[in-house]
Amino acid sequence: MKEFDLDLGDDRTLHVYDTGPDDAPDRPAVFWHHGTPNIGTPPEPLLPVSERLGIRWVSYDRPGYGGSTPSLGRDLASAAGYVSRVADALGIDRFAVMGHSGGGSHALACGALLQERVLAVVSVSGPAPYGAEGLDWFAGMYTSGQASLRAAVEGRAAKERYEASAEFDPEMFAPVDHAALEGDWSWFGSVVGPALEGGQSGPIDDDLAYVNPWGCDPAQITAPTLLMHGDQDRVIPSSHGRWLARHCPSAELRTFPDDGHISVLRSASTALDWLRAHV
């Protein structure tokens, strides 16, 4: 995997990851959008199946994470601009996008705003827009998660005060999630720690983006879209996936009754099969 820093101008850089081999530059590209708080390393547990399918992963640390400089006030729509810059730098014309958790909403934003370039969209455990009509946005979230996002609703100062004393709450994950984190998806340990080494800038900017206007409408997505959600999800309840499925004309929803926020990724290999069929 190659890594490099993309110069965005104004003393800003984006740290980029690319698994594309030099001897196979035409492999179909899938842009990976990471969750909160993660860095952008492509999902290692999915690399074997993606290699079998001939998929090229491209990703980046969102501003404020890892090697990417912060961008105060960024919204979800900004992901489309970052993806375009990276794709142009790598000579990639069209591509698919995939994201997990908050990364799912960033993938949806790319699908909505880059209709001429995005071939397919996958959102796993992703949130719906805050304030979405007909959705009780906080219903079913674990208690600390509600408190964290309600602080974000009050603005940056309130969110910063909350994070100054917040601690990890194991109740955020269902038992099946903890099993996945201790087993086949223990990879998360390698992307969460580095994401927090630079402080709370990235996670705070993420949460503010989730509860503020996205800058786009997921209903505008025209590319085939796959939504995956576990019904045991305590971080982003599956009601969010159901709302998105009702409001995205091109979307297909797959729910998993026995899975949670993390364990649903055990079925992500089927999403790659679905993606490969569309790219």
Residue frames as qw, qx, qy, qz and C-alpha x, y, z in Angstrom:
[[0.000, 0.888, 0.460, 0.000, 0.00, 0.00, 0.00],
 [0.406, 0.321, -0.005, 0.856, 1.29, 3.42, -0.96],
 [0.235, -0.824, -0.417, 0.305, 0.84, 6.50, 1.24],
 [0.398, 0.240, 0.108, 0.879, 1.40, 10.12, 0.34],
 [0.040, -0.621, -0.397, 0.674, 0.42, 13.64, 1.35],
 [0.313, 0.607, 0.526, 0.507, -1.68, 15.56, -1.14],
 [0.183, -0.187, -0.141, 0.955, -1.11, 19.32, -1.10],
 [0.103, 0.728, 0.677, 0.038, -4.49, 21.11, -0.94],
 [0.194, 0.601, 0.076, 0.772, -3.01, 24.61, -0.83],
 [0.371, -0.738, 0.061, -0.560, -3.18, 27.13, 2.01],
 [0.027, -0.474, 0.785, -0.398, -0.79, 24.96, 4.07],
 [0.796, -0.070, 0.376, -0.470, -3.31, 22.10, 4.12],
 [0.226, 0.336, -0.882, -0.242, -2.56, 18.48, 3.30],
 [0.885, -0.056, 0.070, -0.456, -4.57, 15.28, 2.98],
 [0.240, -0.425, 0.872, 0.039, -2.92, 11.98, 3.86],
 [0.785, 0.291, -0.206, -0.507, -3.86, 9.41, 1.22],
 [0.535, -0.234, 0.812, 0.010, -3.71, 5.59, 1.03],
 [0.683, 0.474, -0.281, -0.480, -3.74, 3.60, -2.21],
 [0.726, -0.208, 0.656, 0.012, -3.56, -0.19, -2.63],
 [0.754, 0.630, 0.011, -0.188, -3.43, 0.03, -6.43],
 [0.757, -0.249, 0.411, 0.443, -0.50, -2.02, -7.76],
 [0.035, 0.653, -0.361, -0.665, 1.69, -0.32, -10.33],
 [0.073, -0.129, 0.874, 0.463, 1.28, -3.26, -12.71],
 [0.007, -0.508, -0.842, -0.184, -2.54, -3.08, -12.62],
 [0.024, -0.112, -0.169, 0.979, -3.48, 0.62, -12.69],
 [0.396, -0.149, -0.430, -0.798, -6.89, -0.04, -14.23],
 [0.233, -0.291, -0.894, 0.247, -8.33, -1.98, -11.30],
 [0.261, -0.726, -0.409, -0.487, -11.74, -0.57, -10.30],
 [0.205, 0.231, -0.494, 0.813, -11.28, 1.88, -7.44],
 [0.474, -0.688, -0.534, -0.132, -13.35, 2.00, -4.27],
 [0.061, 0.539, -0.333, 0.771, -12.93, 5.03, -2.01],
 [0.550, -0.399, -0.694, 0.238, -13.13, 3.99, 1.66],
 [0.176, -0.662, 0.087, -0.723, -14.61, 6.49, 4.16],
 [0.409, -0.007, -0.791, 0.455, -13.66, 5.79, 7.74],
 [0.446, -0.718, -0.518, -0.135, -15.79, 6.08, 10.87],
 [0.098, -0.752, 0.253, -0.601, -15.40, 8.20, 14.02],
 [0.026, 0.897, -0.382, -0.223, -12.76, 8.15, 15.45],
 [0.896, 0.057, 0.336, 0.286, -10.57, 6.28, 12.93],
 [0.056, -0.586, 0.474, 0.654, -7.80, 7.06, 10.52],
 [0.675, 0.484, -0.094, -0.549, -8.33, 6.26, 6.87],
 [0.115, -0.352, 0.908, 0.198, -6.36, 3.03, 6.42],
 [0.649, 0.043, -0.503, -0.569, -8.38, 0.73, 4.13],
 [0.792, -0.340, 0.277, -0.424, -10.19, -2.08, 6.01],
 [0.008, 0.502, -0.863, -0.057, -7.60, -4.81, 6.45],
 [0.537, 0.053, 0.809, -0.236, -10.11, -7.64, 7.10],
 [0.685, 0.604, 0.284, -0.292, -11.56, -7.02, 3.63],
 [0.082, 0.721, -0.553, -0.409, -8.24, -6.98, 1.76],
 [0.349, -0.123, 0.907, 0.202, -8.20, -10.70, 0.89],
 [0.467, 0.563, 0.679, -0.061, -11.63, -10.64, -0.74],
 [0.268, 0.890, -0.017, -0.369, -10.91, -7.32, -2.44],
 [0.137, -0.550, 0.720, 0.401, -7.71, -8.79, -3.87],
 [0.421, 0.183, 0.880, 0.122, -9.69, -11.75, -5.21],
 [0.373, 0.767, 0.506, -0.127, -12.18, -9.37, -6.81],
 [0.530, 0.308, 0.236, 0.754, -9.49, -7.08, -8.19],
 [0.140, -0.935, -0.295, -0.137, -10.61, -4.04, -6.18],
 [0.461, 0.298, -0.231, 0.803, -8.30, -1.09, -5.60],
 [0.368, -0.783, -0.443, 0.234, -8.81, 0.70, -2.29],
 [0.291, 0.429, -0.075, 0.852, -8.21, 4.44, -2.11],
 [0.448, -0.768, -0.455, 0.054, -8.78, 6.39, 1.09],
 [0.264, 0.536, -0.240, 0.765, -7.61, 9.31, 3.18],
 [0.296, -0.369, -0.618, 0.628, -7.49, 10.57, 6.74],
 [0.012, -0.864, -0.422, -0.275, -10.30, 13.09, 7.12],
 [0.181, 0.650, -0.227, 0.702, -9.08, 16.55, 8.11],
 [0.480, -0.636, 0.317, -0.513, -8.04, 16.58, 11.76],
 [0.947, -0.212, 0.233, -0.058, -7.09, 12.89, 11.78],
 [0.888, 0.040, 0.247, 0.386, -3.72, 11.23, 11.27],
 [0.505, -0.138, 0.266, 0.809, -1.64, 13.03, 8.69],
 [0.132, 0.641, 0.494, 0.572, -4.36, 15.40, 7.44],
 [0.110, 0.060, -0.279, 0.952, -4.51, 18.99, 8.62],
 [0.124, 0.528, 0.717, -0.437, -7.74, 20.14, 10.35],
 [0.015, -0.307, -0.442, -0.843, -10.44, 22.01, 8.48],
 [0.094, 0.257, 0.608, -0.746, -12.62, 23.89, 10.93],
 [0.484, 0.407, 0.210, -0.746, -16.31, 23.81, 10.05],
 [0.165, 0.169, -0.833, -0.500, -16.10, 21.11, 7.37],
 [0.737, 0.094, 0.267, -0.614, -19.42, 19.52, 6.43],
 [0.763, 0.055, 0.643, 0.042, -20.26, 16.17, 4.88],
 [0.641, 0.756, 0.123, -0.050, -20.36, 17.70, 1.42],
 [0.031, -0.850, 0.503, 0.153, -16.66, 18.52, 1.74],
 [0.695, -0.185, 0.684, 0.124, -15.93, 14.80, 1.28],
 [0.717, 0.611, 0.328, 0.066, -16.90, 15.13, -2.38],
 [0.229, 0.938, -0.259, 0.022, -14.25, 17.79, -2.87],
 [0.408, -0.621, 0.668, 0.044, -11.55, 15.74, -1.14],
 [0.774, 0.120, 0.617, 0.074, -12.40, 12.61, -3.12],
 [0.601, 0.789, 0.121, 0.033, -12.33, 14.55, -6.37],
 [0.015, 0.891, -0.453, -0.014, -8.89, 15.98, -5.56],
 [0.561, -0.384, 0.732, 0.051, -7.49, 12.55, -4.70],
 [0.772, 0.382, 0.506, 0.029, -9.06, 10.89, -7.74],
 [0.454, 0.888, -0.078, -0.001, -7.66, 13.58, -10.03],
 [0.192, -0.785, 0.588, 0.036, -4.20, 13.23, -8.50],
 [0.564, -0.196, 0.800, 0.058, -4.27, 9.47, -9.13],
 [0.225, 0.245, -0.649, -0.685, -5.77, 9.73, -12.61],
 [0.116, 0.297, 0.942, -0.105, -8.99, 7.95, -11.60],
 [0.207, -0.197, -0.381, -0.879, -12.03, 9.05, -13.58],
 [0.700, -0.346, -0.196, -0.593, -14.88, 7.03, -12.10],
 [0.202, 0.209, -0.854, 0.432, -15.07, 5.02, -8.89],
 [0.581, -0.548, -0.567, -0.202, -17.27, 3.55, -6.18],
 [0.087, -0.528, 0.455, -0.712, -17.52, 4.79, -2.58],
 [0.721, -0.349, -0.597, -0.029, -17.98, 2.82, 0.63],
 [0.014, -0.516, 0.460, -0.723, -18.08, 3.87, 4.25],
 [0.536, -0.351, -0.752, 0.155, -18.75, 2.52, 7.72],
 [0.302, -0.614, -0.485, 0.544, -20.56, 4.36, 10.52],
 [0.068, 0.831, 0.079, -0.546, -20.07, 8.11, 10.02],
 [0.183, -0.341, 0.663, 0.641, -18.04, 7.23, 6.96],
 [0.286, 0.435, 0.835, 0.179, -21.25, 5.90, 5.45],
 [0.152, 0.881, 0.347, -0.285, -22.77, 9.38, 5.45],
 [0.109, -0.688, 0.404, 0.594, -19.62, 10.76, 3.81],
 [0.279, 0.018, 0.851, 0.444, -19.95, 8.10, 1.10],
 [0.238, 0.696, 0.676, -0.033, -23.59, 9.10, 0.58],
 [0.021, 0.858, 0.007, -0.512, -22.54, 12.75, 0.22],
 [0.181, -0.397, 0.668, 0.603, -20.11, 11.75, -2.54],
 [0.266, 0.332, 0.870, 0.250, -22.87, 9.82, -4.29],
 [0.152, 0.827, 0.483, -0.246, -25.18, 12.82, -4.13],
 [0.002, 0.891, -0.118, -0.439, -22.65, 15.40, -5.33],
 [0.081, -0.515, 0.717, 0.463, -20.47, 13.44, -7.76],
 [0.795, 0.306, 0.391, -0.348, -23.16, 11.83, -9.87],
 [0.661, 0.677, -0.277, -0.167, -21.00, 11.82, -13.02],
 [0.240, 0.603, -0.743, 0.165, -18.12, 10.02, -11.28],
 [0.409, -0.240, 0.778, -0.411, -19.62, 7.69, -8.66],
 [0.432, 0.084, -0.792, -0.425, -20.57, 4.28, -10.03],
 [0.676, -0.407, -0.601, -0.127, -21.98, 2.75, -6.83],
 [0.194, -0.589, 0.396, -0.677, -22.36, 3.56, -3.12],
 [0.681, -0.290, -0.667, 0.088, -22.21, 1.37, -0.01],
 [0.217, -0.582, 0.349, -0.701, -23.08, 2.72, 3.44],
 [0.645, -0.193, -0.727, 0.134, -22.69, 0.34, 6.41],
 [0.458, -0.553, -0.536, 0.443, -24.18, 1.39, 9.77],
 [0.253, 0.194, 0.073, 0.945, -24.42, 4.98, 8.55],
 [0.053, 0.499, 0.541, -0.675, -26.51, 7.81, 10.02],
 [0.221, 0.726, 0.551, 0.347, -29.34, 9.67, 8.34],
 [0.156, 0.496, -0.043, 0.853, -29.36, 13.49, 8.28],
 [0.141, -0.277, -0.645, 0.698, -30.02, 15.11, 11.64],
 [0.307, 0.357, 0.223, -0.853, -33.55, 16.48, 11.88],
 [0.137, -0.021, -0.822, -0.552, -34.79, 14.14, 9.14],
 [0.593, -0.074, 0.052, -0.800, -38.56, 14.32, 8.90],
 [0.903, -0.049, -0.229, -0.360, -40.23, 11.20, 10.22],
 [0.763, 0.123, -0.538, 0.338, -37.16, 9.94, 12.11],
 [0.577, -0.811, 0.066, -0.075, -36.61, 10.07, 15.87],
 [0.516, 0.697, -0.457, 0.195, -32.88, 10.61, 15.37],
 [0.085, -0.554, 0.709, -0.428, -31.71, 9.72, 18.89],
 [0.863, -0.179, 0.179, -0.438, -34.11, 6.84, 19.58],
 [0.995, 0.065, -0.052, 0.049, -32.26, 3.62, 20.34],
 [0.455, 0.637, -0.441, 0.438, -28.80, 5.19, 20.75],
 [0.668, -0.279, -0.521, 0.452, -26.78, 4.27, 23.82],
 [0.281, -0.891, -0.310, 0.174, -27.03, 6.91, 26.56],
 [0.445, -0.577, 0.194, 0.657, -23.51, 8.35, 26.30],
 [0.363, 0.198, 0.585, 0.697, -23.77, 8.56, 22.53],
 [0.017, -0.826, -0.513, -0.232, -26.93, 10.60, 22.83],
 [0.378, -0.843, -0.098, 0.370, -25.25, 12.94, 25.30],
 [0.494, -0.279, 0.389, 0.725, -22.23, 13.37, 23.02],
 [0.229, 0.375, 0.600, 0.668, -24.26, 14.21, 19.94],
 [0.154, -0.877, -0.452, -0.053, -26.70, 16.43, 21.84],
 [0.422, -0.682, 0.063, 0.595, -23.66, 18.42, 22.98],
 [0.372, 0.015, 0.527, 0.764, -22.67, 18.76, 19.32],
 [0.062, 0.723, 0.608, 0.321, -26.14, 20.11, 18.55],
 [0.292, -0.891, -0.224, 0.267, -25.44, 22.91, 21.04],
 [0.328, 0.919, -0.200, 0.087, -22.29, 23.92, 19.13],
 [0.679, 0.421, -0.477, 0.367, -18.52, 23.56, 19.19],
 [0.088, -0.548, 0.532, -0.640, -17.98, 25.03, 22.66],
 [0.792, -0.262, 0.273, -0.479, -20.49, 22.66, 24.27],
 [0.956, 0.213, -0.201, -0.002, -19.03, 19.71, 22.38],
 [0.452, 0.528, -0.536, 0.479, -15.49, 20.59, 23.47],
 [0.392, -0.475, 0.494, -0.614, -16.64, 20.84, 27.11],
 [0.939, -0.082, 0.086, -0.322, -18.31, 17.45, 26.85],
 [0.869, 0.342, -0.316, 0.167, -15.28, 15.74, 25.32],
 [0.090, 0.678, -0.540, 0.491, -12.96, 17.18, 27.97],
 [0.427, -0.335, 0.690, -0.479, -14.42, 14.78, 30.54],
 [0.887, 0.153, -0.109, -0.421, -15.94, 12.02, 28.37],
 [0.334, -0.413, 0.847, 0.018, -14.80, 8.43, 28.78],
 [0.363, 0.107, -0.819, -0.432, -15.24, 5.32, 26.67],
 [0.664, -0.057, 0.413, -0.621, -18.56, 3.63, 27.37],
 [0.099, -0.145, 0.960, 0.220, -18.50, -0.11, 26.62],
 [0.423, 0.442, 0.704, -0.362, -22.30, -0.08, 26.52],
 [0.347, 0.581, -0.253, -0.691, -22.08, 1.56, 23.11],
 [0.380, 0.302, -0.796, -0.360, -21.55, -1.87, 21.61],
 [0.903, -0.138, -0.024, -0.407, -23.78, -4.93, 21.72],
 [0.725, -0.410, 0.550, 0.056, -22.18, -8.20, 22.93],
 [0.839, 0.378, 0.330, 0.212, -21.88, -9.38, 19.33],
 [0.325, 0.907, -0.155, 0.216, -19.88, -6.21, 18.56],
 [0.407, -0.751, 0.515, -0.076, -17.47, -6.83, 21.42],
 [0.861, -0.043, 0.492, 0.121, -16.96, -10.36, 20.09],
 [0.682, 0.675, 0.134, 0.249, -16.15, -8.97, 16.63],
 [0.041, 0.932, -0.293, 0.207, -13.73, -6.41, 18.10],
 [0.577, -0.568, 0.586, -0.034, -11.93, -9.15, 19.99],
 [0.781, 0.090, 0.598, 0.157, -11.86, -11.40, 16.94],
 [0.614, 0.375, 0.486, 0.496, -12.03, -10.89, 13.18],
 [0.182, 0.854, 0.182, 0.453, -12.46, -7.09, 13.42],
 [0.625, -0.624, -0.097, 0.460, -9.77, -6.44, 16.04],
 [0.509, 0.360, 0.229, 0.748, -8.24, -4.35, 13.22],
 [0.122, -0.898, -0.257, -0.335, -10.16, -1.39, 14.65],
 [0.644, -0.682, -0.031, 0.345, -7.57, -1.17, 17.41],
 [0.612, -0.056, 0.276, 0.739, -5.01, -0.14, 14.80],
 [0.172, 0.515, 0.375, 0.752, -7.08, 2.76, 13.46],
 [0.376, -0.846, -0.348, -0.148, -8.71, 4.15, 16.61],
 [0.651, -0.549, -0.068, 0.520, -5.55, 4.76, 18.65],
 [0.440, 0.028, 0.261, 0.859, -3.73, 6.76, 15.94],
 [0.016, -0.684, -0.478, -0.550, -6.93, 8.75, 15.29],
 [0.457, -0.852, -0.252, -0.045, -6.88, 10.07, 18.86],
 [0.713, -0.176, -0.087, 0.673, -3.15, 10.77, 19.12],
 [0.244, 0.305, 0.135, 0.911, -3.65, 14.26, 17.71],
 [0.156, 0.133, 0.428, -0.880, -6.44, 15.13, 20.16],
 [0.339, 0.479, 0.756, -0.290, -10.17, 15.56, 19.64],
 [0.175, 0.449, -0.233, -0.845, -10.16, 17.85, 16.60],
 [0.214, 0.052, -0.823, -0.524, -11.18, 15.15, 14.13],
 [0.129, -0.395, -0.904, 0.096, -13.95, 13.53, 16.20],
 [0.063, 0.568, 0.391, -0.722, -15.40, 16.91, 17.21],
 [0.225, 0.366, -0.384, -0.818, -15.48, 18.11, 13.61],
 [0.175, -0.113, -0.927, -0.313, -17.11, 14.82, 12.59],
 [0.063, -0.498, -0.807, 0.310, -19.87, 15.01, 15.18],
 [0.130, 0.548, 0.126, -0.817, -20.58, 18.65, 14.38],
 [0.213, 0.214, -0.636, -0.711, -20.88, 17.68, 10.70],
 [0.113, -0.251, -0.956, -0.097, -23.35, 14.89, 11.49],
 [0.044, -0.636, -0.677, 0.367, -25.77, 17.19, 13.33],
 [0.101, 0.592, -0.066, -0.797, -25.46, 20.19, 11.02],
 [0.724, 0.590, 0.065, -0.353, -26.78, 20.48, 7.45],
 [0.834, -0.043, 0.442, 0.327, -24.97, 17.99, 5.24],
 [0.023, 0.615, -0.385, -0.688, -24.67, 20.36, 2.30],
 [0.292, 0.140, -0.789, -0.522, -26.34, 17.77, 0.08],
 [0.756, -0.025, 0.240, -0.608, -29.42, 15.56, -0.08],
 [0.343, -0.209, 0.909, 0.113, -28.99, 11.76, -0.18],
 [0.629, 0.511, 0.524, -0.263, -32.17, 11.61, -2.26],
 [0.377, 0.803, -0.273, -0.372, -30.09, 13.07, -5.10],
 [0.341, -0.389, 0.826, 0.224, -28.02, 9.88, -5.43],
 [0.753, 0.405, -0.173, -0.489, -28.59, 8.23, -8.80],
 [0.343, 0.416, -0.842, -0.018, -25.95, 5.48, -8.62],
 [0.791, -0.270, -0.533, -0.129, -26.93, 2.04, -7.29],
 [0.149, -0.585, 0.505, -0.617, -26.74, 2.23, -3.50],
 [0.709, -0.212, -0.671, 0.040, -26.49, -0.53, -0.90],
 [0.335, -0.622, 0.340, -0.621, -27.39, 0.19, 2.73],
 [0.684, -0.083, -0.711, 0.138, -26.38, -2.36, 5.40],
 [0.287, -0.544, 0.342, -0.710, -27.45, -2.14, 9.03],
 [0.360, -0.087, -0.896, 0.243, -27.56, -4.39, 12.09],
 [0.461, -0.648, -0.390, -0.464, -30.74, -4.32, 14.14],
 [0.716, -0.535, -0.317, 0.318, -28.68, -4.59, 17.36],
 [0.443, 0.397, -0.064, 0.802, -26.81, -1.36, 16.55],
 [0.378, -0.754, -0.419, 0.338, -26.63, 0.93, 19.59],
 [0.356, -0.317, 0.136, 0.869, -24.39, 3.56, 17.98],
 [0.309, 0.187, -0.312, -0.879, -26.47, 4.35, 14.88],
 [0.573, 0.177, 0.707, -0.375, -29.81, 2.53, 15.22],
 [0.313, 0.150, 0.815, 0.464, -31.10, 0.65, 12.19],
 [0.237, 0.797, 0.498, -0.248, -34.01, 3.11, 11.97],
 [0.016, -0.737, 0.290, 0.610, -31.49, 5.42, 10.25],
 [0.177, -0.156, 0.838, 0.493, -30.85, 2.86, 7.54],
 [0.234, 0.533, 0.812, 0.024, -34.57, 2.33, 7.05],
 [0.138, 0.846, 0.193, -0.479, -35.14, 6.07, 6.71],
 [0.059, -0.564, 0.546, 0.616, -32.38, 6.35, 4.14],
 [0.244, 0.113, 0.909, 0.319, -33.82, 3.43, 2.18],
 [0.234, 0.719, 0.634, -0.164, -37.20, 5.17, 2.02],
 [0.099, 0.915, 0.050, -0.387, -35.69, 8.43, 0.81],
 [0.108, -0.548, 0.651, 0.514, -32.97, 7.25, -1.60],
 [0.796, 0.376, 0.001, -0.474, -34.71, 6.06, -4.79],
 [0.646, 0.501, -0.573, -0.067, -31.68, 4.02, -5.93],
 [0.173, -0.502, 0.754, -0.386, -31.09, 2.29, -2.57],
 [0.791, -0.130, -0.580, -0.148, -31.33, -1.34, -1.55],
 [0.394, -0.622, 0.464, -0.492, -31.48, -2.06, 2.20],
 [0.745, -0.006, -0.664, 0.065, -30.09, -5.19, 3.84],
 [0.452, -0.648, 0.340, -0.510, -30.74, -5.54, 7.57],
 [0.564, 0.161, -0.785, 0.198, -29.16, -8.11, 9.86],
 [0.631, -0.638, -0.227, -0.378, -31.31, -8.93, 12.91],
 [0.864, -0.431, -0.140, 0.221, -28.50, -10.45, 14.98],
 [0.642, 0.204, -0.057, 0.737, -25.76, -7.91, 14.21],
 [0.255, -0.843, -0.227, 0.415, -24.69, -4.63, 15.72],
 [0.162, 0.943, -0.137, -0.255, -22.59, -1.64, 14.69],
 [0.099, -0.651, 0.717, 0.230, -19.35, -3.60, 14.19],
 [0.536, -0.046, 0.843, 0.023, -20.39, -7.20, 13.66],
 [0.653, 0.652, 0.270, -0.274, -22.41, -6.27, 10.57],
 [0.198, 0.777, -0.520, -0.294, -19.04, -5.81, 8.86],
 [0.486, -0.188, 0.850, 0.080, -18.69, -9.59, 8.86],
 [0.603, 0.535, 0.591, -0.007, -21.12, -9.44, 5.93],
 [0.121, 0.829, -0.168, -0.519, -19.19, -6.69, 4.15],
 [0.299, -0.237, 0.791, 0.478, -17.59, -9.18, 1.79],
 [0.359, 0.543, 0.751, 0.111, -21.00, -9.58, 0.18],
 [0.138, 0.910, 0.132, -0.368, -21.07, -5.80, -0.28],
 [0.162, -0.589, 0.576, 0.543, -17.80, -6.06, -2.19],
 [0.355, 0.207, 0.859, 0.306, -19.33, -8.70, -4.45],
 [0.242, 0.815, 0.509, -0.138, -22.23, -6.30, -4.99],
 [0.035, -0.848, 0.186, 0.496, -19.84, -3.42, -5.70],
 [0.308, -0.307, 0.736, 0.518, -17.77, -5.46, -8.14],
 [0.373, 0.475, 0.777, 0.175, -20.91, -6.27, -10.10],
 [0.166, 0.921, 0.325, -0.135, -21.58, -2.53, -10.48],
 [0.055, -0.877, 0.329, 0.346, -18.05, -1.34, -11.33]]
